[in-house]
Amino acid sequence: MRAYRFDEPNNLQALRARQEAVGAPQRGEVLVRVRAVALNYRDISLILGRYVWDTAAGLIPCSDAAGEIVAVGEGVTDFKPGDRVISIFHPRWFGGRVPKGAAMQTYGNGVDGWLCEEKVVSQEALVALPDDISFEEGATLPCAATTAWTALSGATPIRAGSTVLTLGTGGVSIFAVQLAKAMGARVIATTSSAEKAERLRALGADEVVNYNEVEAWGRHVRKTLTGGVGVDCVVEVGGPATINESLRAVRPGGEVVLIGFLSEENPGIDYFLLKGSNAVVRSIAVGDRAALEDLVRAWRGARLKPVIDKVFDFDEALEAFAHMQAGRHVGKVVIRVG
């Protein structure tokens, strides 16, 4: 089978396909024929040395995939050949407290990922993909969609009448808009252009703020768009360059959910702003297997469709990474395998 690896560290142009052997599934394992892989900003940050956890070199990249079972090992009861499946982001976190060492056992930074034609994994590292969700759509759900679901369904879950603030038009933010609207929430989104603003409104955003035109957008969201109250939840994907504005936008007792680090600059967090916000700041790492299963049920129940910016062929994987790095996409970038 063919698999992609980066031949050099810190070089996105060093992605190369090679022929590799794939083993037979052992007890409790299954062999998956990969049909689609979705990219995340994480996949780029791993290669460029910007990830929040340590990274092993030379691994197959990508954490998100959909495919079908082609063989099962002894003792497998969850799946049979022909079943459609998607990967879970943390292959050993099934629920409850995060297992020790989980950070270094995720795909692409601690173990080989999914940018390959076939892969052997534990049956517990997969969930079923319903027939009415395509492989390309299913591949978008394990990381970005599950992260958005975890952000909105924490200790104080979003419900009808809540107000949610999302940042930008990346995968997590788009999923957060769709899911929050399905929950009956009011959604305020930020973006950088009129064109992207229209896309966000079409997906259900009630208000859109262009941060290139409104520099103090957090204060604007709180004072102008929420009447001085603030939002119930900020899906914070920007990181150090946006956190202070997010703290200005959230209401006392609301949540700022730390997810991403799209910005490279790090001006630091204003401690007095953090303390004075009286908000809960919650850092999440995608979610467990149970969260993905819940997300798939909610996704189907609300009849939602993921926003896929572009689908590349397997031979175009390098172009897919370049497209992702350019940052002009809206929604998810997908690689079709086979």
N, C-alpha and C positions, 0 to 999 in steps of 0.2 A: 504494500500500500504506500501511497505518497503522504508525506508529512512535511510541514513547514517548520523551520527553525531559523533563528537569527545567528548568522555566522560570526558576527562581531557584536560586542556590547556597545551601547550608546549610538547605534546606527540603524535607523529605520529602513535604510536602503539595503541592509544586509540580509533581508528575508529571502530564504532559498528553500525550494522544494527538493526533497530527496526520497529515494526508495528505502523503506524500512520494513522489517518484519513485524508482524503482529502475532502475539501469542494466543493460544487457545484459552477460553475462559475456564478458570478453576472453580472450586466449590464456592457457591454464593456469588459468582461473577457472571456477567453477560458480555457478549461481543456486539457492539453497536456499529452499524453502518451509518456514518455521519452524512446528513443530507443538507444541513445549513448551519452556519456559524455566524453569530452576531458580534460586532466589535463594541468595545467600551473605551472611554478615555483611559481607563486603567491599563489597557493593553499597550498603549503608547507610553504611559508613565513608567511602566515596568522596564521597558527597553531603555528609556532615557534616564533612568536612575532617579526618578522623582516620586517613587511610590512610598507609602507610609510604612511599609514593612520591608524586611530584608528580602532579597531576590536571588535565586540561584540562576546561574548563567546557562545558556544553551538549551533551554526548555522549549517544547512546543507551546506557542502562545494560545490565548483565548479561553475564556471560562464558560461561554454560553453556546450551547449546541442543541440541535434537534436531529433525530434520526430514527432508525428502526432496528429492532433486535434481529440478529441473524443467527445467533447460537447462544445457548445457555449452558452453564456448568452444573455440576451436581448440586442438588439441594435448592435450586432456584425455584421459588414459588410465586414471586410477584409478576414475572413476565414470561412470555413465550415467544418463539420466533415469529416475526411479522408485527409485533406490537410496536406502536409509535411512542417515543419517549423524548423527554428533555432532561438536560443535566441540571443538577442542583449546584449552586455556587460553592458552598462548603461541603465537600464530599463526606465529611464525618460529623457534621452538625445537624442532627435530626430534630432537635427541640430542646428547650430548657437552657441551662447554662452553656456557654461556649466551651467546647472541649479544650483541654490543654494542647497547645501546639497547633491549633486550627489555622492560625495566621500563616504558618509555613507549610500547610497542606492544601492550599488552594491552587487552582489550575493557573499555570503560567508563571507563578512566582516560587512555588515550592515543589510542584509536581507537573508533569507534562499536561498541557491543555488539549484543546479540541480541534485545532486547525490541521486536521488529518482526515483520511478517508475512512479509517476504522479505528475503534478504540475498545479496550477491555476495561470494564469498571465493575465495582460492586453493584448488586441490584439495589442496594439502599441509596446509591448516589444518583438515582434517576426517579422521575415521576412520570406518570402516564400523560401523553399528549392526546387530547380529544380529537376525533376525526374531523371536526368542523374548524380546526385551527391548522393552517398549513405549516409545513416545516419551516419556511422562512419566517412566518409569524411566531411560531413557537420558540424559535431560537432567540427572539428578543426578550423573552420573559424571565429567564433565570436570574439575571443581575439587575438590570435597570428597573424593570417592572416590579420585581420583588422588593427592591430598595424603596421605591415609591410607596408600595403597599405597607412596608414596615414603618416608614416615616409617618404615614397617616393613621396607623392602627396601633399606636403605642399604648401607654398607660391611660392616656386620655384620648381615645380614638375620635377621629373626625366624624361628625354626623351632620344631618340636615341643619342648616343655619349657621354652621361654623364658617370661618373665613380663613382661607389658605393663601399664602404667598409663595409663588414659584419663581425661579430665576433662570432666564434663558430658554433655549429651545433644544437642549440636549435630550438624550434618551430619558433619564430619570425625571426631568422637569416635564416633558411632554406626557409621560405616563402619570405623573402626579396631577396634572391638569385633568386628564381623562377620568382618573379614579375619584378625585375629589368631587368633580361634577356628578359622577354616578352616585356618590354618597349624599348629594344634595347640598354641598357646600358652595359658598361664593368664592370664586377664584380671582386673585389679582396676580398678574404675571409681569415680569420685566423682560425687556428685550432690547436689541440695538438698532432695529430698523423698522420702517413702516410695513415692509413686506412681511417680515416675521410677525409683526403685530397682527396682521390680518390672518395669518395662519393660526395664531393662538386664539383669536376670537372665534374662528371657524370651529375650533376644537372645544369651545365653550367658555374660554376665559371671559369674565365679566368686565374686568378693567385691565388695560395694558399700559405699562409705564416704560417709556423709552429712556434708558439710563444715560444715553448720550445727550439727551436734552434736559433731563432732570437729574442733576448731579447728586443732590441729597434725596434720593428716591425713598429711602427708609422713612425719613421724616415726612415726606409727601404722602406715603402710604398711610402712615398713622394719623396725621393731622387732617389731610384732605379727603382721603378715600375711605377712612373708617371713623371719621368724626372724632378723632382724638383717642379712640379706644385701643387701636392696634389689632393685629391679626392673631388668630388662635394658633396658627402653625406656620413656620417658615421652613420650606424644603431647601436647605442651604447647601447648594452644590458648588458655589464659587470659591469658598475657602477664605484665606486671610485677607484678600482684597475686598470682600463683600460682607464679612461677618459683622462689622460695626454697624453698617446700614441695616442689616437684618435685626440686630438688637434694638435699633431705633424703631423698627416696624412692628415688633411683637408686643402683645398686650402683657400686663402683669399676670403671671401664672400661665401664660402661653408657652409654646415650645419652639425652640430653634433646633431643628434636627440637622446635625452635622453629617454630611454625606461625602462631598467632593472637595477637590482642591484644584479647580480649573485655572486659578490665577497663580502665577509664579511669584509675584511680588508679595512681600510679607511685612506690612507696616506695623504689625503687632495688634493685639486686642487691647482696647481701652478697658482696664479693669473696673474703673468706676462706672463706665457705661454698662459693663457686664453685671456688676453688682446692682446697679440702680434699675436695671430692666425688670428685676424680680421675676425673670422667666426661667424656665427649665431648659438647659442646654443638654441635648442628648446626642451622643455619637453612636452611629450604627454601622454595622458591617454587613450590608445586604439583608441577611435573614437566614433562618434555618429551613429545613425541608418542609416543615409544617406551614411556614409562611408562604412558600411557593405553591403548595397544594391549595391553601386558602385563596391565594391570588388567582390561580387558574379557575377555581369555582366562581369567584366574584367576576372575573373577566368574562366568562361565558354567560353568567347570569345577566350581566349588563349589556351583552351583545356588543362589546367593544372591539375595535380593530387597532392594532399598533400602527403608528406612523413610521413607515419605512422610507427613508430618504432615497436610497439606491441599493440595488442588488448587483453584486459583482460575481463573476464566475470564479471557480477555484484557481484557475491559472492567472487571475487578476488580483490575487491577494495583496501584492505590493501596492497596486493602485488603490485598493480599498483602504489600506493603512494611510496612504498619502491623502486620500479624500477625508478621512477622519481627522487627520492632523491639521488640515486646512481650516477646520472649524466652521465651514459654511453650511453644513448639513442641518436639517431639521428632522429630528427623530433619529431612527436607527440606521446604521450601515450594516448590510448583511452580505455574507459570502455564501453562494450556493455551491455545494459540494456534490460532485458526481453528476 
